[in-house]
Amino acid sequence: QVLASAGHVVEVNPRLFCYHDNRFDAISSPENIRKNIVQEVLGGILCREPKLRDRYKRMRLIQLEFWLHRVNGLLASLRNRPYFTEQMDEQLLQPLEKILNINKWRDEVFRVLQSN
């Protein structure tokens, strides 16, 4: 079921206990991107039945950590490719590395999610 509300579409899923309104910044800072990830995961936790929340949280934390390491590994391997250029570094890798900084994710995402 889909409802129109205040100029945007809200999808209602009767299996969930709440709905997600995923409106994000048009051009978000690395900090806001990490904050949005936390909000999305916390929203997903709250949407589960109470008995399923801990399992979902553990699963999402594992998935996020593996994803983060996998993407950082891909970025590192891209630097060793013969077609890698300084322009790719400036316009692609450096901005992504600011977003995907593992230490900042540990502090701003994983620590927050584990404490809730």
N, CA, C and O atoms as a MOPAC input file, in Angstrom:
PM7 MOZYME 1SCF
protein

 N      0.84800 1    -1.16400 1     0.00000 1
 C      0.00000 1     0.00000 1     0.00000 1
 C      0.89800 1     1.23200 1     0.00000 1
 O      1.88300 1     1.28500 1     0.73700 1
 N      0.56000 1     2.21800 1    -0.82300 1
 C      1.34300 1     3.43900 1    -0.92000 1
 C      0.42700 1     4.62100 1    -0.63600 1
 O     -0.66700 1     4.71900 1    -1.19200 1
 N      0.87700 1     5.50600 1     0.22000 1
 C      0.11300 1     6.69100 1     0.57700 1
 C      0.86000 1     7.94300 1     0.15300 1
 O      2.08900 1     7.98300 1     0.20800 1
 N      0.12900 1     8.96000 1    -0.26600 1
 C      0.75200 1    10.25400 1    -0.55500 1
 C      0.59200 1    11.12400 1     0.68600 1
 O     -0.49800 1    11.20600 1     1.25300 1
 N      1.66700 1    11.76800 1     1.10500 1
 C      1.62200 1    12.56300 1     2.32400 1
 C      2.59300 1    13.72300 1     2.21500 1
 O      3.78800 1    13.51200 1     2.00300 1
 N      2.10100 1    14.93500 1     2.35600 1
 C      2.93200 1    16.14100 1     2.40800 1
 C      3.92700 1    16.22600 1     1.25300 1
 O      5.07300 1    16.62700 1     1.45200 1
 N      3.50300 1    15.85600 1     0.06400 1
 C      4.33400 1    16.03600 1    -1.10800 1
 C      5.31800 1    14.91500 1    -1.37300 1
 O      6.09200 1    15.00400 1    -2.32600 1
 N      5.32000 1    13.87600 1    -0.57800 1
 C      6.19300 1    12.74900 1    -0.86700 1
 C      5.45100 1    11.44500 1    -0.61500 1
 O      4.46800 1    11.40900 1     0.12500 1
 N      5.92400 1    10.39800 1    -1.22600 1
 C      5.25600 1     9.10400 1    -1.14600 1
 C      5.80000 1     8.31400 1     0.04100 1
 O      7.00900 1     8.25200 1     0.26500 1
 N      4.89700 1     7.72500 1     0.78200 1
 C      5.25500 1     6.90100 1     1.92400 1
 C      4.74100 1     5.49900 1     1.65800 1
 O      3.55200 1     5.30600 1     1.40200 1
 N      5.63400 1     4.52000 1     1.71700 1
 C      5.21500 1     3.13700 1     1.51400 1
 C      4.86700 1     2.53100 1     2.86500 1
 O      5.65300 1     2.60500 1     3.81000 1
 N      3.70700 1     1.94000 1     2.95000 1
 C      3.24900 1     1.31500 1     4.18200 1
 C      3.33100 1    -0.19200 1     4.01200 1
 O      2.76100 1    -0.75000 1     3.07400 1
 N      4.02600 1    -0.83700 1     4.90300 1
 C      4.15500 1    -2.28100 1     4.87800 1
 C      3.56400 1    -2.80300 1     6.18300 1
 O      4.11300 1    -2.53700 1     7.25300 1
 N      2.46100 1    -3.53800 1     6.11700 1
 C      1.79900 1    -3.97800 1     7.34400 1
 C      2.65900 1    -4.89600 1     8.21500 1
 O      2.36600 1    -5.05600 1     9.40000 1
 N      3.72300 1    -5.50800 1     7.65600 1
 C      4.59600 1    -6.36900 1     8.45500 1
 C      5.55000 1    -5.56400 1     9.32700 1
 O      6.12900 1    -6.10200 1    10.27000 1
 N      5.71900 1    -4.28100 1     9.02000 1
 C      6.61500 1    -3.44300 1     9.80000 1
 C      5.82200 1    -2.66400 1    10.84300 1
 O      4.62300 1    -2.43500 1    10.67900 1
 N      6.48800 1    -2.26600 1    11.89700 1
 C      5.83800 1    -1.52000 1    12.95300 1
 C      5.96200 1    -0.01200 1    12.72800 1
 O      5.37300 1     0.77100 1    13.47400 1
 N      6.71200 1     0.40100 1    11.72000 1
 C      6.86900 1     1.81300 1    11.39100 1
 C      7.21200 1     1.91400 1     9.90900 1
 O      7.36500 1     0.89300 1     9.23900 1
 N      7.33100 1     3.11600 1     9.40200 1
 C      7.71700 1     3.27700 1     7.99600 1
 C      8.99800 1     4.07800 1     7.91900 1
 O      9.36100 1     4.79800 1     8.84900 1
 N      9.67900 1     3.93800 1     6.78600 1
 C     10.91800 1     4.66000 1     6.55400 1
 C     10.64600 1     5.81700 1     5.60900 1
 O     10.02900 1     5.64100 1     4.55900 1
 N     11.10000 1     6.98300 1     5.98100 1
 C     11.04000 1     8.15800 1     5.11700 1
 C     12.47900 1     8.51200 1     4.78800 1
 O     13.12900 1     9.25100 1     5.52700 1
 N     12.97000 1     7.98400 1     3.68400 1
 C     14.39300 1     8.08600 1     3.35900 1
 C     14.69600 1     9.31300 1     2.50900 1
 O     15.03500 1     9.18900 1     1.33200 1
 N     14.57600 1    10.47400 1     3.09200 1
 C     14.97500 1    11.69600 1     2.39500 1
 C     16.32800 1    12.11100 1     2.95900 1
 O     16.47800 1    12.31400 1     4.16400 1
 N     17.30300 1    12.23200 1     2.07600 1
 C     18.64400 1    12.58400 1     2.50600 1
 C     19.08600 1    13.87000 1     1.83200 1
 O     18.42400 1    14.36000 1     0.91700 1
 N     20.20400 1    14.41300 1     2.28300 1
 C     20.76600 1    15.61800 1     1.68700 1
 C     21.08800 1    15.36200 1     0.21600 1
 O     21.50900 1    14.26500 1    -0.15100 1
 N     20.88700 1    16.37800 1    -0.62300 1
 C     21.23700 1    16.24700 1    -2.04100 1
 C     22.73700 1    15.98300 1    -2.19200 1
 O     23.13500 1    15.05500 1    -2.89600 1
 N     23.55500 1    16.77800 1    -1.54600 1
 C     24.99800 1    16.55500 1    -1.50700 1
 C     25.37300 1    16.51100 1    -0.03500 1
 O     25.44300 1    17.53800 1     0.63900 1
 N     25.61000 1    15.31700 1     0.44000 1
 C     25.82100 1    15.12200 1     1.86800 1
 C     27.30300 1    15.09900 1     2.20400 1
 O     28.13100 1    14.67500 1     1.39700 1
 N     27.62400 1    15.55700 1     3.40000 1
 C     29.00500 1    15.48500 1     3.88500 1
 C     29.28600 1    14.05100 1     4.32800 1
 O     28.34900 1    13.29400 1     4.57900 1
 N     30.56100 1    13.66300 1     4.43000 1
 C     30.88800 1    12.32400 1     4.93100 1
 C     30.26200 1    12.04400 1     6.30300 1
 O     29.79800 1    10.93400 1     6.56600 1
 N     30.25500 1    13.05500 1     7.16700 1
 C     29.66200 1    12.88300 1     8.49900 1
 C     28.15700 1    12.62100 1     8.39600 1
 O     27.63000 1    11.75500 1     9.09600 1
 N     27.46800 1    13.36000 1     7.53300 1
 C     26.02700 1    13.16100 1     7.37900 1
 C     25.70600 1    11.81900 1     6.74500 1
 O     24.68900 1    11.20600 1     7.07200 1
 N     26.55300 1    11.35800 1     5.85000 1
 C     26.33900 1    10.03900 1     5.25200 1
 C     26.41600 1     8.97000 1     6.33900 1
 O     25.57300 1     8.07500 1     6.39600 1
 N     27.42100 1     9.06500 1     7.19300 1
 C     27.53800 1     8.07900 1     8.27800 1
 C     26.36200 1     8.20200 1     9.25500 1
 O     25.85600 1     7.19100 1     9.74300 1
 N     25.92700 1     9.42800 1     9.53900 1
 C     24.77000 1     9.62900 1    10.41300 1
 C     23.50900 1     9.02700 1     9.79600 1
 O     22.69500 1     8.43000 1    10.50100 1
 N     23.34600 1     9.18300 1     8.48200 1
 C     22.18300 1     8.61700 1     7.80100 1
 C     22.18100 1     7.09700 1     7.86400 1
 O     21.12200 1     6.47800 1     7.97400 1
 N     23.37000 1     6.48900 1     7.79300 1
 C     23.47200 1     5.03200 1     7.92000 1
 C     22.99600 1     4.59900 1     9.30600 1
 O     22.23800 1     3.63700 1     9.43700 1
 N     23.44000 1     5.30900 1    10.32800 1
 C     23.01800 1     4.99000 1    11.69900 1
 C     21.50200 1     5.11200 1    11.82100 1
 O     20.85500 1     4.22700 1    12.38200 1
 N     20.93200 1     6.18800 1    11.30700 1
 C     19.49000 1     6.38300 1    11.39900 1
 C     18.72700 1     5.29300 1    10.66000 1
 O     17.69800 1     4.81500 1    11.13700 1
 N     19.23400 1     4.90300 1     9.49500 1
 C     18.56700 1     3.85000 1     8.73000 1
 C     18.60100 1     2.51700 1     9.46000 1
 O     17.59400 1     1.81100 1     9.51100 1
 N     19.74900 1     2.16700 1    10.02500 1
 C     19.84800 1     0.89400 1    10.74300 1
 C     18.99300 1     0.92700 1    12.00400 1
 O     18.29500 1    -0.04200 1    12.30200 1
 N     19.04100 1     2.02300 1    12.74300 1
 C     18.20100 1     2.12100 1    13.94700 1
 C     16.72600 1     2.05600 1    13.58900 1
 O     15.94000 1     1.43600 1    14.30500 1
 N     16.34300 1     2.69000 1    12.48600 1
 C     14.95900 1     2.59800 1    12.02200 1
 C     14.58400 1     1.16700 1    11.68700 1
 O     13.48400 1     0.71400 1    12.00300 1
 N     15.51000 1     0.44900 1    11.04000 1
 C     15.26300 1    -0.95500 1    10.72200 1
 C     15.12200 1    -1.81300 1    11.96400 1
 O     14.32400 1    -2.75000 1    11.99100 1
 N     15.89700 1    -1.49500 1    12.99500 1
 C     15.80000 1    -2.23500 1    14.26300 1
 C     14.42800 1    -2.00400 1    14.89000 1
 O     13.76800 1    -2.94800 1    15.32400 1
 N     14.00800 1    -0.74700 1    14.93300 1
 C     12.72200 1    -0.43100 1    15.55800 1
 C     11.53700 1    -1.02500 1    14.80100 1
 O     10.48100 1    -1.26100 1    15.38800 1
 N     11.70600 1    -1.26600 1    13.50700 1
 C     10.62200 1    -1.81200 1    12.70000 1
 C     10.44200 1    -3.31400 1    12.89800 1
 O      9.45400 1    -3.88100 1    12.43000 1
 N     11.35900 1    -3.95200 1    13.56800 1
 C     11.24500 1    -5.39300 1    13.79300 1
 C     10.42200 1    -5.66900 1    15.04500 1
 O     10.30200 1    -4.83100 1    15.93900 1
 N      9.87300 1    -6.85100 1    15.07400 1
 C      9.21400 1    -7.28100 1    16.30100 1
 C     10.25400 1    -7.26300 1    17.41200 1
 O     11.42300 1    -7.55400 1    17.15900 1
 N      9.86000 1    -6.93200 1    18.62900 1
 C     10.84400 1    -6.83700 1    19.71500 1
 C     11.74500 1    -8.06100 1    19.84700 1
 O     12.93400 1    -7.90700 1    20.12800 1
 N     11.22800 1    -9.24800 1    19.65800 1
 C     12.05300 1   -10.45100 1    19.83200 1
 C     13.08400 1   -10.62400 1    18.71200 1
 O     14.03600 1   -11.38800 1    18.87000 1
 N     12.91100 1    -9.92700 1    17.58400 1
 C     13.82500 1   -10.05400 1    16.44700 1
 C     14.84200 1    -8.91600 1    16.35500 1
 O     15.72100 1    -8.94400 1    15.49300 1
 N     14.73400 1    -7.93200 1    17.21900 1
 C     15.56400 1    -6.73300 1    17.10200 1
 C     17.04000 1    -6.99700 1    17.32600 1
 O     17.86700 1    -6.50100 1    16.56100 1
 N     17.40100 1    -7.76200 1    18.35100 1
 C     18.82500 1    -8.02600 1    18.62200 1
 C     19.47200 1    -8.79500 1    17.47300 1
 O     20.59400 1    -8.49300 1    17.06700 1
 N     18.76300 1    -9.77900 1    16.96000 1
 C     19.29700 1   -10.57000 1    15.84100 1
 C     19.50800 1    -9.68400 1    14.62000 1
 O     20.54300 1    -9.77300 1    13.95900 1
 N     18.53400 1    -8.83200 1    14.31600 1
 C     18.65500 1    -7.93700 1    13.16700 1
 C     19.83000 1    -6.97800 1    13.34300 1
 O     20.58300 1    -6.73500 1    12.40000 1
 N     19.98800 1    -6.42700 1    14.56400 1
 C     21.08800 1    -5.49400 1    14.82000 1
 C     22.43900 1    -6.17100 1    14.63400 1
 O     23.32500 1    -5.61200 1    13.98900 1
 N     22.60800 1    -7.36400 1    15.18900 1
 C     23.86200 1    -8.09400 1    15.02700 1
 C     24.14500 1    -8.37600 1    13.55000 1
 O     25.27100 1    -8.21100 1    13.08200 1
 N     23.11000 1    -8.80100 1    12.82400 1
 C     23.26800 1    -9.10600 1    11.41200 1
 C     23.67600 1    -7.86500 1    10.61600 1
 O     24.57300 1    -7.94700 1     9.77700 1
 N     23.04700 1    -6.73700 1    10.85600 1
 C     23.36600 1    -5.50400 1    10.13700 1
 C     24.76400 1    -5.00100 1    10.47100 1
 O     25.47000 1    -4.51400 1     9.58800 1
 N     25.17600 1    -5.11100 1    11.73400 1
 C     26.53700 1    -4.70600 1    12.11000 1
 C     27.57600 1    -5.54400 1    11.37100 1
 O     28.56800 1    -5.00700 1    10.87800 1
 N     27.35800 1    -6.84600 1    11.29200 1
 C     28.28400 1    -7.72400 1    10.57600 1
 C     28.28800 1    -7.37500 1     9.09500 1
 O     29.35200 1    -7.26500 1     8.48500 1
 N     27.10400 1    -7.19800 1     8.51100 1
 C     27.02400 1    -6.86100 1     7.08900 1
 C     27.71400 1    -5.53700 1     6.78800 1
 O     28.44700 1    -5.43000 1     5.80600 1
 N     27.48800 1    -4.53800 1     7.61700 1
 C     28.11100 1    -3.23100 1     7.38900 1
 C     29.62800 1    -3.29900 1     7.50500 1
 O     30.34200 1    -2.69500 1     6.70400 1
 N     30.11900 1    -4.02700 1     8.49200 1
 C     31.56900 1    -4.10000 1     8.66100 1
 C     32.22400 1    -4.83800 1     7.49300 1
 O     33.26000 1    -4.40400 1     6.98900 1
 N     31.63200 1    -5.94400 1     7.06300 1
 C     32.18600 1    -6.65900 1     5.91300 1
 C     32.12200 1    -5.79800 1     4.65300 1
 O     33.07700 1    -5.76300 1     3.87800 1
 N     31.00500 1    -5.10800 1     4.44700 1
 C     30.85800 1    -4.22600 1     3.28600 1
 C     31.93000 1    -3.14000 1     3.29300 1
 O     32.55800 1    -2.87100 1     2.26900 1
 N     32.13500 1    -2.51500 1     4.45600 1
 C     33.11200 1    -1.43100 1     4.56500 1
 C     34.52300 1    -1.91900 1     4.22800 1
 O     35.24900 1    -1.25500 1     3.48700 1
 N     34.90600 1    -3.05600 1     4.76000 1
 C     36.24500 1    -3.59400 1     4.47600 1
 C     36.37000 1    -4.01100 1     3.00500 1
 O     37.42200 1    -3.81800 1     2.39500 1
 N     35.31500 1    -4.57600 1     2.44200 1
 C     35.34200 1    -4.98100 1     1.03800 1
 C     35.51700 1    -3.76900 1     0.12100 1
 O     36.32900 1    -3.79900 1    -0.80300 1
 N     34.75900 1    -2.71000 1     0.37500 1
 C     34.85100 1    -1.51300 1    -0.46700 1
 C     36.20800 1    -0.83800 1    -0.30400 1
 O     36.80400 1    -0.40200 1    -1.28900 1
 N     36.69900 1    -0.74700 1     0.91600 1
 C     38.03400 1    -0.17100 1     1.12000 1
 C     39.10700 1    -1.00200 1     0.42000 1
 O     40.07200 1    -0.44500 1    -0.10300 1
 N     38.95500 1    -2.31200 1     0.40200 1
 C     39.88400 1    -3.16700 1    -0.32100 1
 C     39.82900 1    -2.92900 1    -1.82400 1
 O     40.86000 1    -2.92800 1    -2.49700 1
 N     38.62900 1    -2.72900 1    -2.34600 1
 C     38.48700 1    -2.42800 1    -3.77500 1
 C     39.13000 1    -1.08800 1    -4.11500 1
 O     39.77900 1    -0.95500 1    -5.15300 1
 N     38.95500 1    -0.10600 1    -3.25100 1
 C     39.57400 1     1.20400 1    -3.49300 1
 C     41.10100 1     1.08800 1    -3.47900 1
 O     41.78000 1     1.70000 1    -4.30300 1
 N     41.63600 1     0.30700 1    -2.54700 1
 C     43.08600 1     0.12600 1    -2.47200 1
 C     43.60700 1    -0.58900 1    -3.71700 1
 O     44.67400 1    -0.24500 1    -4.22500 1
 N     42.86700 1    -1.57800 1    -4.21100 1
 C     43.32800 1    -2.29500 1    -5.40500 1
 C     43.22500 1    -1.42200 1    -6.64800 1
 O     43.99900 1    -1.59800 1    -7.58900 1
 N     42.29300 1    -0.49300 1    -6.66700 1
 C     42.16300 1     0.41300 1    -7.81400 1
 C     43.42100 1     1.26500 1    -7.98000 1
 O     43.81600 1     1.57600 1    -9.10300 1
 N     44.04300 1     1.64000 1    -6.87800 1
 C     45.27300 1     2.44600 1    -6.95000 1
 C     46.40100 1     1.71600 1    -7.68400 1
 O     47.28900 1     2.36600 1    -8.23400 1
 N     46.38300 1     0.39700 1    -7.70200 1
 C     47.44400 1    -0.38400 1    -8.32700 1
 C     47.16300 1    -0.74200 1    -9.78600 1
 O     47.95800 1    -1.44000 1   -10.41400 1
 N     46.05800 1    -0.27700 1   -10.31800 1
 C     45.72600 1    -0.58700 1   -11.71100 1
 C     46.52100 1     0.30100 1   -12.66300 1
 O     46.82300 1     1.44800 1   -12.33500 1
 N     46.86500 1    -0.22700 1   -13.84800 1
 C     47.64800 1     0.57200 1   -14.80200 1
 C     46.91100 1     1.79700 1   -15.33900 1
 O     47.54200 1     2.76100 1   -15.77400 1
 N     45.59600 1     1.76300 1   -15.31200 1
 C     44.80400 1     2.88500 1   -15.82700 1
 C     44.49300 1     3.93800 1   -14.75900 1
 O     43.80500 1     4.91900 1   -15.04000 1
 N     44.98800 1     3.74300 1   -13.55300 1
 C     44.73300 1     4.69200 1   -12.46900 1
 C     45.44000 1     6.01300 1   -12.74600 1
 O     46.62100 1     6.03200 1   -13.09200 1
 N     44.71400 1     7.11700 1   -12.59300 1
 C     45.27700 1     8.44300 1   -12.86800 1
 C     45.14400 1     9.33700 1   -11.64100 1
 O     44.40700 1     9.03400 1   -10.70300 1
 N     45.87100 1    10.43500 1   -11.67300 1
 C     45.78300 1    11.43500 1   -10.60100 1
 C     44.36400 1    12.01600 1   -10.52100 1
 O     43.86100 1    12.30300 1    -9.43500 1
 N     43.73600 1    12.18400 1   -11.67600 1
 C     42.36300 1    12.71100 1   -11.70700 1
 C     41.39400 1    11.74300 1   -11.03000 1
 O     40.49800 1    12.17600 1   -10.30500 1
 N     41.56300 1    10.43700 1   -11.25600 1
 C     40.73100 1     9.44500 1   -10.57400 1
 C     40.93500 1     9.52500 1    -9.06800 1
 O     39.98800 1     9.39600 1    -8.29100 1
 N     42.17400 1     9.73800 1    -8.67000 1
 C     42.48700 1     9.85100 1    -7.25200 1
 C     41.77100 1    11.04600 1    -6.63000 1
 O     41.13300 1    10.92400 1    -5.58400 1
 N     41.88200 1    12.20200 1    -7.28300 1
 C     41.29700 1    13.43200 1    -6.74600 1
 C     39.77400 1    13.41700 1    -6.77900 1
 O     39.12900 1    13.85300 1    -5.82600 1
 N     39.19800 1    12.92000 1    -7.86300 1
 C     37.75300 1    13.03900 1    -8.04100 1
 C     36.95400 1    11.83800 1    -7.55200 1
 O     35.75200 1    11.95400 1    -7.31100 1
 N     37.60100 1    10.69300 1    -7.40400 1
 C     36.87700 1     9.49500 1    -6.99400 1
 C     37.36700 1     8.93500 1    -5.66600 1
 O     36.60000 1     8.82500 1    -4.70900 1
 N     38.64500 1     8.58400 1    -5.61200 1
 C     39.13500 1     7.89000 1    -4.43200 1
 C     39.20000 1     8.74900 1    -3.17900 1
 O     38.74000 1     8.32300 1    -2.12000 1
 N     39.75500 1     9.93500 1    -3.27500 1
 C     39.86100 1    10.77500 1    -2.07600 1
 C     38.49900 1    11.09800 1    -1.46500 1
 O     38.35400 1    10.98900 1    -0.24700 1
 N     37.48600 1    11.49200 1    -2.25600 1
 C     36.16400 1    11.71400 1    -1.64000 1
 C     35.57900 1    10.45000 1    -1.01300 1
 O     34.98000 1    10.51100 1     0.06100 1
 N     35.75000 1     9.30100 1    -1.67900 1
 C     35.23000 1     8.05700 1    -1.10800 1
 C     35.98200 1     7.66300 1     0.15600 1
 O     35.38100 1     7.15900 1     1.10500 1
 N     37.28100 1     7.88700 1     0.17500 1
 C     38.05600 1     7.55900 1     1.37000 1
 C     37.67000 1     8.42300 1     2.55900 1
 O     37.76000 1     7.97000 1     3.70000 1
 N     37.23800 1     9.66100 1     2.31600 1
 C     36.74800 1    10.50500 1     3.41400 1
 C     35.45700 1     9.93100 1     3.98400 1
 O     35.24500 1     9.95600 1     5.19600 1
 N     34.60400 1     9.42100 1     3.12300 1
 C     33.34000 1     8.83400 1     3.56700 1
 C     33.57800 1     7.50900 1     4.26700 1
 O     32.96100 1     7.22800 1     5.29400 1
 N     34.47500 1     6.68900 1     3.71700 1
 C     34.65600 1     5.30700 1     4.16500 1
 C     35.82500 1     5.12700 1     5.13400 1
 O     36.34400 1     4.01900 1     5.27100 1
 N     36.23700 1     6.17700 1     5.79400 1
 C     37.32200 1     6.11300 1     6.77100 1
 C     36.93500 1     5.14200 1     7.89300 1
 O     35.97200 1     5.37300 1     8.62400 1
 N     37.69800 1     4.06200 1     8.01500 1
 C     37.33700 1     2.99500 1     8.95900 1
 C     37.28600 1     3.49200 1    10.40100 1
 O     36.38400 1     3.11000 1    11.14700 1
 N     38.22800 1     4.33000 1    10.80500 1
 C     38.22600 1     4.82800 1    12.18300 1
 C     36.99200 1     5.67000 1    12.47100 1
 O     36.40700 1     5.57100 1    13.54900 1
 N     36.59800 1     6.48800 1    11.52100 1
 C     35.39000 1     7.29800 1    11.72400 1
 C     34.14500 1     6.41800 1    11.75500 1
 O     33.22500 1     6.69000 1    12.52700 1
 N     34.09600 1     5.36400 1    10.92900 1
 C     32.95900 1     4.44100 1    10.96300 1
 C     32.90000 1     3.73900 1    12.31700 1
 O     31.81600 1     3.55500 1    12.87100 1
 N     34.05000 1     3.34800 1    12.85000 1
 C     34.04900 1     2.68500 1    14.16600 1
 C     33.48300 1     3.61200 1    15.23300 1
 O     32.72200 1     3.18600 1    16.10200 1
 N     33.86300 1     4.89000 1    15.15800 1
 C     33.43700 1     5.85700 1    16.16200 1
 C     32.00600 1     6.33800 1    15.92700 1
 O     31.21100 1     6.37800 1    16.86600 1
 N     31.66900 1     6.69900 1    14.70500 1
 C     30.38800 1     7.36000 1    14.41000 1
 C     29.26000 1     6.39800 1    14.05700 1
 O     28.09000 1     6.77000 1    14.14700 1
 N     29.58200 1     5.17300 1    13.65700 1
 C     28.52900 1     4.24000 1    13.24800 1
 C     28.48500 1     3.03700 1    14.17700 1
 O     27.49500 1     2.82900 1    14.87700 1
 N     29.55500 1     2.23900 1    14.18800 1
 C     29.51700 1     0.98200 1    14.93900 1
 C     29.36700 1     1.19900 1    16.43900 1
 O     28.59300 1     0.49600 1    17.08800 1
 N     30.09400 1     2.16300 1    17.00000 1
 C     29.99500 1     2.43100 1    18.43900 1
 C     28.57000 1     2.84200 1    18.80600 1
 O     28.02800 1     2.38700 1    19.81300 1
 N     27.96700 1     3.70300 1    17.98400 1
 C     26.60300 1     4.18100 1    18.25800 1
 C     25.61200 1     3.03700 1    18.16300 1
 O     24.74400 1     2.89100 1    19.02300 1
 N     25.73700 1     2.21600 1    17.11100 1
 C     24.79100 1     1.10800 1    16.94900 1
 C     24.95000 1     0.05700 1    18.05000 1
 O     23.95600 1    -0.50800 1    18.50600 1
 N     26.16500 1    -0.20700 1    18.47400 1
 C     26.37100 1    -1.21600 1    19.51100 1
 C     25.86700 1    -0.74100 1    20.87200 1
 O     25.52600 1    -1.56000 1    21.72400 1
 N     25.81600 1     0.56700 1    21.08100 1
 C     25.38300 1     1.09200 1    22.37400 1
 C     23.85600 1     1.18500 1    22.47600 1
 O     23.32800 1     1.45000 1    23.55600 1
 N     23.15700 1     0.97300 1    21.38700 1
 C     21.67800 1     1.06400 1    21.41200 1
 C     21.04100 1    -0.29600 1    21.34500 1
 O     19.81500 1    -0.40400 1    21.35600 1

